[in-house]
Amino acid sequence: MGLSGRIPRRVDTATKHALLGLVGEAVAAGWTVRRCAATLELTERRLWRWQHRRADGRLDDRPSGGGAVHGVLDDEIAQIVALFHEWGEIDRSHRKLAHRGSYLARVWVSPSTVRRVLATQGLVLDQPPSPGRTRRTPFPDWVDRTPNSIWIYDTTHFPRSKMAVTVVEDLVSRKWLGHHVSSEETSTQIEIVFTAALEAEGLDEELNRRLDGLVPIDEDDERRPILLAVSDNGPQMTSGSTREFMTLASIAQHFGRPGTPTDQAWIESLFGHLKRERPHLNAITDPAILRAELHTAQAEYNATRLHQGIGYVTPNDEHAGRGPTIRKARRVGLDRARQRRVDTRQTARQDDQEPGPDHVG
């Protein structure tokens, strides 16, 4: 039999027959079954089970494993398949189909069970095509990364006062150029806020000079805009009235990707800081008070608050061109402070040194 020591946990049918024959001969010679089991290092219970199974013709080992007692039943499998054919095109997900079954009180199974049953039946759910990755359209080549070359604008809401605030920000310097508070969101509000911002920045004079030069204004020409206006694809931004105004004002438009607010991250950051640092604005119900608070917030945002995105200077500093000087002064100051600390400690160490025996005073 090729066996030595304890009988393995699993042996083939021929080995079982040989062992049972050996035990039969020993019992015929006067041995007991218990003594035979102890000699073979085989449990007596296992030996008796083999004998009963041999009598029934079932001595072969059954396949390992077997069905789980909590496995799905045939009628549940049928319900899962039926749900696939009835709701597969609508739900398109094994998770939704699992919840659909309990929603309709037809079958209660886990999503993984639905997925496994469908795979066993060769059924595949059609997934909707995923949208391809898109890239943000770059700014035109003629745009300079200097203040008053790229403006970004958007509208935020204050529900308690039922007001919408359209804000224009300089994308380079992050200066809050202007805003308009209104209960409406149309091209009119955009025209108002842009007109005020152009006058405040002195760009209306540049516009007038271009118009006096008899340049045609009934068509877009990216070779001659005074600045680029960046926005999302809101209806008031893409309307024909806004387009006409921007053309008359010699402003080129640039739109972000639909459903991608990160393309307008600069203005979204302004709105986020405004509402997070001044939460009382969301509780104001009087539009007049909201307008006054926004003017105060604009002045503080531009002249007091250090902006991380432009190197920890104020937007007014960056807009006026003082930002590089301030950042350079900080770097120089850091170097000088480090050198002063080094010199101070080196001097202190020299003063603390005690004269040695060979020191000559």
VOBA-1610 file (N, C-alpha, C; in pm, whole numbers, padded with zeros to 5 digits, always signed):
BEGIN
Met+00082-00121+00000Met+00000+00000+00000Met+00085+00126+00000Gly+00212+00112+00036Gly+00302+00228+00036Gly+00271+00327+00145Leu+00214+00281+00259Leu+00179+00371+00369Leu+00269+00344+00486Ser+00299+00450+00560Ser+00375+00437+00685Ser+00328+00545+00780Gly+00320+00510+00908Gly+00273+00608+01005Gly+00123+00625+00999Arg+00076+00743+01041Arg-00068+00771+01046Arg-00127+00773+00904Ile-00248+00716+00894Ile-00317+00716+00766Ile-00352+00861+00728Pro-00323+00904+00604Pro-00354+01042+00563Pro-00504+01073+00574Arg-00534+01202+00567Arg-00674+01243+00578Arg-00755+01194+00459Arg-00692+01188+00343Arg-00763+01141+00225Arg-00678+01033+00157Val-00739+00918+00127Val-00672+00809+00056Val-00763+00763-00057Asp-00704+00700-00156Asp-00784+00658-00271Asp-00866+00533-00238Thr-00953+00498-00328Thr-01046+00386-00304Thr-00972+00253-00292Ala-00869+00230-00372Ala-00795+00104-00365Ala-00730+00086-00230Thr-00675+00193-00174Thr-00611+00186-00043Thr-00714+00153+00064Lys-00832+00209+00052Lys-00938+00180+00150Lys-00976+00032+00144His-00991-00020+00023His-01025-00162+00010His-00915-00249+00071Ala-00790-00213+00049Ala-00680-00293+00103Ala-00678-00289+00255Leu-00700-00169+00311Leu-00702-00156+00456Leu-00819-00233+00517Leu-00935-00224+00455Leu-01050-00299+00507Leu-01027-00450+00496Gly-00961-00497+00389Gly-00929-00640+00377Gly-00833-00683+00486Leu-00733-00598+00516Leu-00637-00629+00621Leu-00706-00637+00756Val-00797-00543+00781Val-00871-00546+00908Val-00959-00671+00915Gly-01022-00709+00803Gly-01106-00829+00802Gly-01026-00953+00837Glu-00905-00966+00783Glu-00820-01081+00815Glu-00779-01080+00961Ala-00748-00961+01016Ala-00708-00953+01156Ala-00824-00990+01247Val-00944-00942+01215Val-01061-00976+01297Val-01088-01127+01292Ala-01069-01187+01174Ala-01088-01333+01162Ala-00986-01408+01245Ala-00868-01345+01267Ala-00763-01408+01348Ala-00781-01380+01496Gly-00887-01308+01535Gly-00916-01285+01676Gly-00891-01142+01723Trp-00852-01051+01633Trp-00831-00912+01673Trp-00965-00840+01679Thr-00970-00734+01757Thr-01089-00649+01760Thr-01068-00534+01663Val-01178-00475+01623Val-01169-00359+01532Val-01096-00244+01598Arg-01115-00225+01728Arg-01047-00116+01798Arg-00898-00137+01798Arg-00853-00262+01817Arg-00709-00290+01818Arg-00650-00269+01679Cys-00727-00308+01578Cys-00679-00287+01441Cys-00664-00138+01411Ala-00763-00058+01454Ala-00758+00087+01429Ala-00639+00149+01500Ala-00612+00107+01624Ala-00499+00163+01698Ala-00368+00125+01633Thr-00358+00000+01584Thr-00234-00042+01519Thr-00209+00035+01390Leu-00316+00058+01316Leu-00303+00132+01189Leu-00300+00284+01209Glu-00311+00331+01333Glu-00320+00474+01364Glu-00434+00538+01284Leu-00546+00467+01292Leu-00666+00510+01222Leu-00779+00513+01323Thr-00861+00620+01319Thr-00969+00628+01417Thr-01070+00517+01391Glu-01122+00463+01503Glu-01219+00355+01491Glu-01345+00401+01419Arg-01384+00526+01440Arg-01503+00579+01375Arg-01485+00584+01224Arg-01365+00623+01181Arg-01339+00629+01037Arg-01342+00489+00975Leu-01291+00394+01048Leu-01290+00257+00998Leu-01431+00203+00982Trp-01517+00225+01081Trp-01655+00178+01072Trp-01729+00249+00957Arg-01699+00380+00938Arg-01765+00455+00830Arg-01727+00398+00695Trp-01599+00360+00681Trp-01556+00300+00554Trp-01630+00169+00529Gln-01647+00091+00634Gln-01715-00039+00617Gln-01860-00019+00574His-01929+00077+00635His-02068+00102+00597His-02077+00155+00454Arg-01985+00243+00417Arg-01988+00298+00282Arg-01952+00192+00177Arg-01864+00096+00213Arg-01833-00012+00120Arg-01953-00101+00098Ala-02030-00122+00205Ala-02150-00205+00191Ala-02252-00138+00100Asp-02255-00003+00101Asp-02350+00069+00016Asp-02293+00101-00121Gly-02169+00060-00146Gly-02106+00092-00274Gly-02069+00238-00289Arg-02040+00309-00179Arg-02007+00452-00184Arg-01870+00479-00123Leu-01777+00388-00144Leu-01646+00403-00082Leu-01563+00512-00149Asp-01593+00548-00272Asp-01519+00656-00339Asp-01543+00787-00265Asp-01438+00869-00258Asp-01451+01002-00196Asp-01539+01092-00282Arg-01626+01164-00218Arg-01707+01261-00289Arg-01624+01387-00316Pro-01657+01463-00418Pro-01582+01586-00447Pro-01584+01680-00327Ser-01473+01750-00308Ser-01465+01844-00196Ser-01555+01964-00221Gly-01584+02035-00118Gly-01668+02153-00130Gly-01813+02118-00110Gly-01894+02152-00212Gly-02037+02130-00200Gly-02109+02263-00202Gly-02237+02263-00195Gly-02316+02385-00198Gly-02333+02444-00059Ala-02325+02577-00053Ala-02345+02645+00075Ala-02492+02638+00114Val-02516+02626+00243Val-02654+02613+00289Val-02733+02742+00266His-02661+02854+00253His-02730+02980+00231His-02725+03023+00084Gly-02687+02930-00006Gly-02681+02962-00148Gly-02819+02995-00204Val-02819+03070-00312Val-02945+03111-00373Val-03019+02990-00427Leu-03151+02998-00425Leu-03236+02890-00472Leu-03266+02908-00620Asp-03320+02803-00680Asp-03349+02807-00824Asp-03450+02916-00857Asp-03552+02933-00773Asp-03652+03035-00803Asp-03592+03176-00791Glu-03492+03193-00702Glu-03426+03323-00691Glu-03340+03350-00814Ile-03274+03247-00864Ile-03195+03263-00987Ile-03286+03303-01103Ala-03404+03240-01108Ala-03499+03273-01215Ala-03544+03418-01204Gln-03565+03468-01084Gln-03606+03607-01065Gln-03495+03704-01106Ile-03370+03669-01074Ile-03258+03754-01112Ile-03248+03764-01264Val-03263+03650-01331Val-03257+03651-01478Val-03373+03731-01535Ala-03490+03718-01474Ala-03606+03794-01522Ala-03585+03944-01502Leu-03527+03982-01389Leu-03498+04123-01366Leu-03399+04177-01468Phe-03304+04093-01507Phe-03208+04136-01608Phe-03279+04170-01739His-03369+04084-01781His-03436+04106-01909His-03537+04221-01901Glu-03595+04243-01783Glu-03696+04348-01771Glu-03637+04485-01742Trp-03530+04489-01660Trp-03479+04617-01612Trp-03332+04641-01646Gly-03270+04548-01718Gly-03128+04563-01746Gly-03095+04689-01823Glu-03178+04726-01922Glu-03150+04844-02003Glu-03173+04973-01925Ile-03250+04966-01818Ile-03277+05086-01738Ile-03177+05100-01624Asp-03156+04992-01549Asp-03068+04999-01432Asp-02921+04993-01470Arg-02885+04905-01564Arg-02749+04895-01617Arg-02643+04867-01510Ser-02682+04813-01397Ser-02587+04787-01289Ser-02637+04671-01205His-02547+04581-01168His-02586+04470-01082His-02628+04519-00944Arg-02574+04633-00901Arg-02615+04689-00771Arg-02760+04736-00777Lys-02792+04807-00886Lys-02930+04855-00898Lys-03028+04741-00916Leu-02986+04638-00989Leu-03076+04523-01006Leu-03103+04454-00874Ala-03002+04446-00786Ala-03024+04385-00655Ala-03126+04464-00575His-03113+04597-00578His-03210+04679-00506His-03345+04682-00577Arg-03342+04668-00710Arg-03469+04662-00783Arg-03550+04540-00741Gly-03481+04427-00719Gly-03551+04308-00678Gly-03623+04324-00546Ser-03557+04385-00447Ser-03624+04408-00319Ser-03725+04520-00329Tyr-03699+04619-00417Tyr-03794+04729-00435Tyr-03927+04677-00488Leu-03920+04577-00576Leu-04040+04516-00631Leu-04090+04397-00549Ala-04019+04368-00437Ala-04057+04256-00350Ala-04058+04123-00425Arg-03955+04104-00510Arg-03947+03980-00587Arg-03831+03892-00544Val-03719+03950-00509Val-03605+03871-00467Val-03515+03959-00381Trp-03458+03899-00277Trp-03371+03973-00185Trp-03233+03907-00188Val-03145+03966-00264Val-03009+03913-00278Val-02912+04030-00277Ser-02784+03999-00257Ser-02681+04102-00256Ser-02639+04135-00399Pro-02580+04252-00422Pro-02531+04286-00557Pro-02430+04185-00610Ser-02343+04134-00521Ser-02245+04036-00567Ser-02313+03908-00616Thr-02424+03869-00553Thr-02497+03751-00597Thr-02556+03773-00736Val-02612+03892-00758Val-02667+03924-00890Val-02557+03916-00995Arg-02442+03973-00964Arg-02331+03972-01059Arg-02285+03829-01088Arg-02276+03745-00985Arg-02230+03608-01003Arg-02331+03526-01084Val-02460+03544-01056Val-02563+03470-01129Val-02564+03511-01276Leu-02554+03640-01302Leu-02554+03686-01441Leu-02432+03633-01516Ala-02317+03630-01447Ala-02197+03577-01512Ala-02213+03428-01542Thr-02275+03354-01450Thr-02297+03211-01473Thr-02390+03187-01590Gln-02490+03277-01606Gln-02586+03263-01715Gln-02536+03323-01846Gly-02417+03384-01842Gly-02364+03447-01963Gly-02433+03576-02000Leu-02490+03644-01902Leu-02562+03770-01926Leu-02472+03887-01887Val-02466+03987-01973Val-02379+04102-01951Val-02462+04229-01958Leu-02448+04314-01859Leu-02518+04442-01857Leu-02444+04541-01945Asp-02519+04612-02028Asp-02459+04713-02115Asp-02437+04841-02035Gln-02312+04877-02020Gln-02279+04999-01948Gln-02282+05118-02044Pro-02333+05233-01997Pro-02334+05351-02085Pro-02192+05393-02116Pro-02167+05438-02236Pro-02030+05479-02271Pro-01983+05594-02184Ser-01863+05579-02132Ser-01808+05685-02048Ser-01759+05800-02137Pro-01782+05922-02093Pro-01735+06034-02174Pro-01583+06036-02181Gly-01533+06068-02295Gly-01388+06073-02312Gly-01327+06186-02232Arg-01202+06170-02199Arg-01132+06273-02125Arg-01113+06396-02213Thr-01142+06508-02155Thr-01129+06633-02228Thr-01018+06717-02167Arg-00963+06803-02247Arg-00859+06893-02200Arg-00909+07037-02208Arg-00871+07112-02110Arg-00913+07251-02107Arg-00852+07325-02226Thr-00933+07403-02293Thr-00885+07480-02407Thr-00787+07586-02358Pro-00667+07588-02410Pro-00570+07688-02364Pro-00612+07829-02403Phe-00560+07926-02329Phe-00587+08064-02362Phe-00519+08099-02495Pro-00573+08195-02567Pro-00511+08235-02695Pro-00366+08280-02676Asp-00289+08267-02781Asp-00147+08302-02775Asp-00124+08450-02752Trp-00219+08533-02791Trp-00197+08677-02779Trp-00213+08728-02636Val-00261+08642-02545Val-00286+08686-02407Val-00155+08693-02330Asp-00134+08803-02261Asp-00020+08820-02173Asp-00061+08791-02030Arg+00026+08724-01958Arg-00002+08693-01818Arg+00033+08814-01731Thr-00037+08922-01755Thr-00017+09044-01678Thr-00153+09093-01631Pro-00158+09176-01526Pro-00288+09229-01482Pro-00361+09300-01594Asn-00493+09293-01589Asn-00582+09354-01688Asn-00564+09295-01828Ser-00525+09167-01833Ser-00521+09098-01961Ser-00620+08982-01965Ile-00649+08921-01849Ile-00746+08812-01840Ile-00839+08840-01721Trp-00965+08853-01749Trp-01066+08868-01645Trp-01154+08743-01642Ile-01195+08707-01524Ile-01284+08592-01508Ile-01405+08637-01428Tyr-01521+08588-01465Tyr-01643+08633-01397Tyr-01740+08516-01383Asp-01825+08528-01282Asp-01926+08426-01255Asp-02028+08485-01160Thr-02133+08408-01133Thr-02242+08454-01046Thr-02258+08357-00931Thr-02270+08412-00811Thr-02299+08332-00691Thr-02428+08381-00630His-02486+08301-00542His-02620+08329-00491His-02621+08340-00339Phe-02710+08425-00291Phe-02736+08440-00149Phe-02886+08421-00130Pro-02929+08297-00101Pro-03073+08264-00102Pro-03157+08344-00004Arg-03101+08378+00114Arg-03183+08447+00214Arg-03228+08584+00164Ser-03141+08651+00093Ser-03177+08782+00037Ser-03235+08770-00104Lys-03237+08650-00159Lys-03287+08624-00293Lys-03213+08708-00397Met-03082+08719-00379Met-03000+08799-00467Met-02893+08713-00535Ala-02860+08750-00657Ala-02750+08691-00730Ala-02642+08796-00749Val-02517+08760-00722Val-02406+08855-00728Val-02311+08812-00839Thr-02297+08897-00939Thr-02203+08872-01048Thr-02073+08946-01017Val-01963+08872-01014Val-01833+08926-00973Val-01735+08912-01089Val-01654+09016-01108Val-01546+09014-01206Val-01414+09019-01130Glu-01322+08927-01163Glu-01194+08918-01096Glu-01082+08914-01199Asp-00972+08979-01167Asp-00854+08970-01252Asp-00787+08836-01227Leu-00775+08754-01331Leu-00724+08619-01313Leu-00577+08618-01274Val-00500+08718-01315Val-00357+08719-01287Val-00329+08773-01148Ser-00384+08888-01116Ser-00356+08951-00986Ser-00455+08909-00878Arg-00563+08843-00915Arg-00670+08799-00824Arg-00742+08917-00759Lys-00737+09032-00821Lys-00806+09149-00767Lys-00955+09140-00798Trp-01034+09165-00697Trp-01180+09171-00710Trp-01212+09305-00776Leu-01241+09303-00906Leu-01255+09426-00982Leu-01391+09492-00964Gly-01494+09414-00949Gly-01627+09472-00933Gly-01732+09365-00919His-01850+09407-00880His-01962+09314-00865His-02093+09389-00883His-02197+09312-00907His-02331+09370-00923His-02431+09279-00855Val-02513+09336-00770Val-02614+09261-00695Val-02749+09282-00760Ser-02815+09173-00794Ser-02944+09183-00861Ser-03024+09057-00834Ser-03154+09069-00852Ser-03241+08952-00839Ser-03249+08873-00968Glu-03186+08923-01075Glu-03190+08856-01204Glu-03049+08814-01246Glu-03046+08719-01339Glu-02920+08673-01398Glu-02934+08675-01550Thr-02904+08790-01607Thr-02914+08805-01751Thr-02789+08873-01803Ser-02787+08896-01933Ser-02674+08966-01993Ser-02666+09110-01945Thr-02777+09164-01898Thr-02776+09303-01849Thr-02682+09319-01730Gln-02688+09225-01637Gln-02601+09232-01521Gln-02453+09221-01562Ile-02425+09140-01662Ile-02287+09127-01708Ile-02240+09257-01771Glu-02325+09320-01849Glu-02288+09448-01911Glu-02261+09554-01805Ile-02344+09557-01703Ile-02328+09658-01598Ile-02196+09641-01525Val-02166+09518-01482Val-02046+09495-01402Val-01921+09513-01486Phe-01925+09474-01613Phe-01807+09491-01698Phe-01785+09639-01732Thr-01891+09711-01756Thr-01877+09854-01786Thr-01814+09928-01668Ala-01861+09897-01547Ala-01805+09962-01428Ala-01659+09922-01407Ala-01626+09795-01431Ala-01488+09751-01412Ala-01396+09813-01516Leu-01442+09825-01641Leu-01360+09889-01744Leu-01331+10034-01710Glu-01432+10104-01658Glu-01411+10244-01619Glu-01317+10254-01499Ala-01333+10164-01401Ala-01249+10169-01282Ala-01103+10141-01315Glu-01078+10057-01413Glu-00941+10021-01450Glu-00884+10108-01561Gly-00963+10204-01610Gly-00916+10293-01714Gly-00909+10230-01851Leu-00969+10114-01869Leu-00965+10049-01999Leu-01069+10104-02095Asp-01163+10184-02046Asp-01260+10244-02136Asp-01193+10344-02230Glu-01085+10408-02183Glu-01012+10499-02270Glu-00943+10424-02383Glu-00886+10309-02351Glu-00825+10226-02455Glu-00929+10180-02555Leu-01048+10147-02506Leu-01155+10105-02595Leu-01197+10218-02687Asn-01207+10338-02632Asn-01247+10452-02715Asn-01143+10481-02823Arg-01015+10466-02791Arg-00913+10489-02892Arg-00924+10389-03006Arg-00957+10267-02972Arg-00970+10167-03077Arg-01092+10193-03162Leu-01200+10234-03097Leu-01320+10263-03174Leu-01300+10385-03264Asp-01224+10482-03219Asp-01198+10600-03302Asp-01111+10567-03421Gly-01041+10455-03416Gly-00956+10415-03527Gly-01031+10349-03640Leu-01164+10355-03638Leu-01247+10300-03744Leu-01225+10151-03764Val-01198+10080-03654Val-01185+09934-03662Val-01324+09874-03664Pro-01358+09785-03755Pro-01493+09726-03759Pro-01522+09651-03630Ile-01640+09670-03575Ile-01674+09610-03446Ile-01787+09509-03458Asp-01826+09478-03581Asp-01936+09384-03599Asp-01890+09241-03613Glu-01763+09213-03588Glu-01711+09078-03596Glu-01601+09059-03492Asp-01583+08933-03448Asp-01479+08903-03351Asp-01344+08895-03421Asp-01245+08954-03362Asp-01110+08950-03417Asp-01014+08940-03300Glu-00958+08821-03279Glu-00872+08801-03162Glu-00740+08876-03172Arg-00715+08942-03283Arg-00590+09017-03294Arg-00599+09153-03225Arg-00719+09196-03188Arg-00730+09330-03134Arg-00808+09342-03003Pro-00840+09232-02930Pro-00913+09251-02804Pro-00827+09323-02701Ile-00893+09393-02611Ile-00818+09458-02504Ile-00797+09363-02387Leu-00878+09260-02377Leu-00858+09158-02274Leu-00941+09036-02307Leu-00920+08929-02227Leu-00992+08802-02244Leu-01084+08782-02125Ala-01211+08752-02150Ala-01309+08727-02045Ala-01334+08577-02036Val-01307+08518-01920Val-01321+08374-01898Val-01447+08349-01816Ser-01523+08248-01852Ser-01646+08217-01779Ser-01684+08073-01806Asp-01792+08030-01739Asp-01847+07898-01768Asp-01947+07911-01883Asn-02030+07809-01901Asn-02123+07807-02013Asn-02265+07843-01971Gly-02279+07931-01872Gly-02411+07973-01829Gly-02487+08044-01939Pro-02620+08040-01935Pro-02698+08102-02044Pro-02674+08251-02059Gln-02650+08320-01945Gln-02625+08464-01957Gln-02486+08493-02012Met-02392+08397-02000Met-02259+08416-02056Met-02254+08387-02206Thr-02334+08291-02249Thr-02330+08249-02389Thr-02439+08313-02473Ser-02518+08401-02415Ser-02628+08461-02489Ser-02577+08553-02600Gly-02662+08578-02698Gly-02626+08667-02807Gly-02604+08809-02760Ser-02680+08853-02660Ser-02663+08990-02609Ser-02527+09008-02545Thr-02483+08910-02468Thr-02351+08918-02407Thr-02243+08917-02514Arg-02261+08834-02614Arg-02163+08827-02722Arg-02153+08961-02794Glu-02266+09024-02820Glu-02264+09154-02886Glu-02193+09258-02800Phe-02222+09258-02670Phe-02158+09355-02582Phe-02007+09334-02578Met-01964+09206-02565Met-01822+09179-02559Met-01753+09220-02689Thr-01820+09201-02800Thr-01762+09241-02928Thr-01748+09392-02936Leu-01851+09464-02894Leu-01846+09610-02895Leu-01738+09662-02800Ala-01718+09591-02689Ala-01617+09631-02591Ala-01479+09579-02624Ser-01465+09512-02739Ser-01337+09457-02782Ser-01281+09359-02679Ile-01369+09274-02628Ile-01331+09172-02531Ile-01355+09035-02592Ala-01254+08951-02590Ala-01268+08814-02639Ala-01321+08725-02528Gln-01402+08627-02565Gln-01462+08535-02468Gln-01391+08399-02473His-01382+08338-02355His-01322+08205-02342His-01407+08126-02244Phe-01460+08013-02289Phe-01551+07934-02206Phe-01481+07806-02158Gly-01512+07767-02034Gly-01462+07643-01980Gly-01542+07525-02032Arg-01499+07406-01995Arg-01568+07285-02037Arg-01698+07270-01959Pro-01805+07228-02025Pro-01932+07207-01954Pro-01916+07106-01841Gly-01976+07136-01726Gly-01971+07045-01612Gly-01835+07033-01549Thr-01746+07129-01571Thr-01610+07123-01515Thr-01582+07254-01443Pro-01627+07267-01318Pro-01607+07394-01246Pro-01462+07427-01219Thr-01372+07327-01225Thr-01231+07356-01201Thr-01172+07446-01310Asp-01238+07454-01425Asp-01190+07546-01528Asp-01209+07691-01487Gln-01292+07714-01385Gln-01311+07848-01330Gln-01268+07851-01184Ala-01159+07781-01155Ala-01116+07765-01016Ala-01085+07898-00950Trp-01037+07995-01025Trp-00997+08123-00966Trp-01117+08196-00905Ile-01225+08206-00980Ile-01343+08276-00929Ile-01416+08190-00825Glu-01414+08058-00842Glu-01476+07971-00742Glu-01402+07982-00609Ser-01271+07999-00614Ser-01194+08018-00490Ser-01234+08147-00421Leu-01255+08252-00499Leu-01299+08379-00439Leu-01433+08361-00369Phe-01529+08295-00436Phe-01660+08274-00374Phe-01647+08188-00248Gly-01562+08087-00254Gly-01546+08000-00138Gly-01492+08075-00018His-01386+08155-00038His-01331+08233+00073His-01431+08335+00123Leu-01504+08397+00032Leu-01600+08500+00073Leu-01706+08442+00165Lys-01763+08329+00129Lys-01873+08272+00208Lys-01822+08199+00332Arg-01700+08147+00326Arg-01647+08077+00444Arg-01596+08176+00549Glu-01532+08282+00505Glu-01477+08379+00600Glu-01581+08480+00646Arg-01690+08494+00573Arg-01798+08586+00612Arg-01931+08513+00605Pro-01952+08416+00695Pro-02075+08337+00688Pro-02202+08418+00713His-02187+08536+00775His-02306+08616+00803His-02372+08668+00675Leu-02298+08667+00564Leu-02358+08713+00439Leu-02475+08624+00396Asn-02466+08495+00429Asn-02573+08403+00391Asn-02698+08423+00475Ala-02686+08496+00586Ala-02802+08519+00673Ala-02869+08653+00647Ile-02811+08737+00563Ile-02866+08870+00535Ile-02989+08855+00445Thr-03095+08925+00481Thr-03219+08922+00403Thr-03244+09052+00328Asp-03181+09162+00370Asp-03201+09292+00308Asp-03096+09312+00198Pro-03137+09330+00072Pro-03039+09350-00035Pro-02949+09471-00013Ala-03001+09576+00047Ala-02919+09696+00069Ala-02804+09666+00165Ile-02833+09589+00270Ile-02727+09551+00365Ile-02627+09459+00297Leu-02675+09370+00213Leu-02584+09281+00141Leu-02489+09360+00052Arg-02541+09461-00017Arg-02455+09543-00103Arg-02347+09613-00020Ala-02385+09668+00095Ala-02287+09737+00179Ala-02181+09640+00231Glu-02223+09521+00272Glu-02127+09423+00323Glu-02033+09375+00213Leu-02083+09362+00093Leu-01997+09319-00017Leu-01894+09424-00053His-01930+09551-00045His-01832+09656-00069His-01720+09652+00035Thr-01758+09627+00161Thr-01657+09614+00267Thr-01569+09492+00243Ala-01632+09383+00206Ala-01556+09261+00180Ala-01461+09279+00062Gln-01504+09350-00040Gln-01419+09374-00157Gln-01295+09454-00119Ala-01315+09559-00039Ala-01201+09641+00001Ala-01102+09562+00085Glu-01151+09479+00176Glu-01062+09399+00259Glu-00993+09290+00176Tyr-01066+09229+00084Tyr-01009+09123+00001Tyr-00895+09177-00084Asn-00910+09297-00136Asn-00809+09352-00226Asn-00691+09414-00154Ala-00715+09478-00039Ala-00609+09558+00023Ala-00550+09498+00148Thr-00616+09401+00212Thr-00570+09351+00341Thr-00534+09203+00337Arg-00616+09124+00275Arg-00599+08979+00279Arg-00482+08936+00190Leu-00388+08861+00248Leu-00277+08806+00172Leu-00325+08684+00094His-00298+08681-00034His-00349+08575-00122His-00239+08473-00147Gln-00267+08348-00114Gln-00168+08243-00131Gln-00134+08220-00279Gly-00234+08231-00366Gly-00213+08201-00507Gly-00119+08297-00578Ile-00092+08412-00520Ile-00002+08509-00584Ile+00120+08537-00496Gly+00152+08442-00410Gly+00275+08457-00332Gly+00260+08536-00204Tyr+00143+08531-00142Tyr+00118+08595-00012Tyr+00141+08745-00016Val+00083+08808-00117Val+00072+08955-00120Val-00075+08985-00142Thr-00113+09110-00129Thr-00253+09147-00152Thr-00278+09158-00302Pro-00401+09137-00344Pro-00431+09156-00487Pro-00400+09296-00537Asn-00418+09398-00452Asn-00382+09533-00493Asn-00233+09545-00522Asp-00150+09482-00440Asp-00005+09484-00463Asp+00029+09418-00595Glu-00028+09302-00620Glu+00002+09231-00743Glu-00052+09306-00864His-00169+09364-00850His-00231+09436-00961His-00151+09561-00998Ala-00093+09626-00897Ala-00016+09747-00921Ala+00129+09718-00956Gly+00169+09591-00957Gly+00305+09556-00993Gly+00403+09555-00878Arg+00354+09567-00754Arg+00443+09565-00638Arg+00471+09424-00587Gly+00400+09326-00639Gly+00415+09190-00589Gly+00556+09135-00602Pro+00621+09141-00719Pro+00757+09087-00730Pro+00854+09152-00634Thr+00842+09284-00613Thr+00932+09353-00520Thr+00912+09305-00377Ile+00786+09285-00338Ile+00757+09240-00202Ile+00808+09098-00181Arg+00787+09009-00279Arg+00835+08872-00265Arg+00987+08866-00263Lys+01052+08950-00343Lys+01198+08954-00341Lys+01250+09007-00207Ala+01183+09108-00152Ala+01224+09163-00022Ala+01213+09058+00087Arg+01112+08973+00078Arg+01099+08866+00179Arg+01214+08768+00167Arg+01248+08727+00043Arg+01359+08634+00026Arg+01489+08693+00079Val+01513+08821+00050Val+01633+08887+00101Val+01630+08895+00252Gly+01514+08927+00307Gly+01501+08934+00453Gly+01525+08801+00521Leu+01476+08693+00458Leu+01500+08560+00515Leu+01648+08527+00516Asp+01718+08561+00407Asp+01862+08534+00402Asp+01937+08616+00506Arg+01901+08743+00520Arg+01968+08827+00618Arg+01941+08780+00760Ala+01818+08740+00788Ala+01785+08693+00922Ala+01861+08565+00955Arg+01872+08476+00857Arg+01948+08353+00881Arg+02094+08385+00909Gln+02151+08475+00830Gln+02291+08509+00851Gln+02312+08578+00985Arg+02216+08662+01026Arg+02228+08728+01157Arg+02224+08627+01270Arg+02138+08524+01258Arg+02132+08422+01362Arg+02263+08344+01369Val+02319+08313+01250Val+02447+08241+01249Val+02557+08325+01311Asp+02565+08452+01272Asp+02670+08540+01325Asp+02655+08557+01476Thr+02532+08572+01523Thr+02508+08592+01667Thr+02555+08472+01746Arg+02521+08353+01701Arg+02558+08233+01777Arg+02709+08205+01767Gln+02768+08231+01653Gln+02913+08211+01643Gln+02986+08307+01735Thr+02940+08431+01741Thr+03003+08528+01831Thr+02986+08487+01975Ala+02867+08436+02010Ala+02843+08393+02147Ala+02931+08275+02185Arg+02955+08184+02094Arg+03041+08070+02123Arg+03185+08114+02143Gln+03232+08209+02066Gln+03368+08258+02082Gln+03386+08330+02216Asp+03282+08403+02258Asp+03291+08473+02386Asp+03287+08377+02504Asp+03220+08262+02485Asp+03207+08166+02597Asp+03328+08075+02610Gln+03417+08074+02512Gln+03532+07985+02522Gln+03626+08033+02632Glu+03668+07939+02720Glu+03761+07971+02828Glu+03906+07959+02776Pro+03996+08049+02818Pro+04134+08041+02773Pro+04202+07913+02822Gly+04276+07844+02736Gly+04346+07722+02772Gly+04478+07751+02838Pro+04552+07647+02876Pro+04683+07667+02944Pro+04785+07734+02853Asp+04773+07718+02724Asp+04871+07779+02633Asp+04824+07917+02583His+04710+07961+02640His+04658+08089+02593His+04745+08204+02644Val+04779+08292+02553Val+04859+08410+02592Val+04768+08531+02585Gly+04745+08593+02698Gly+04657+08707+02702Gly+04716+08831+02641
//
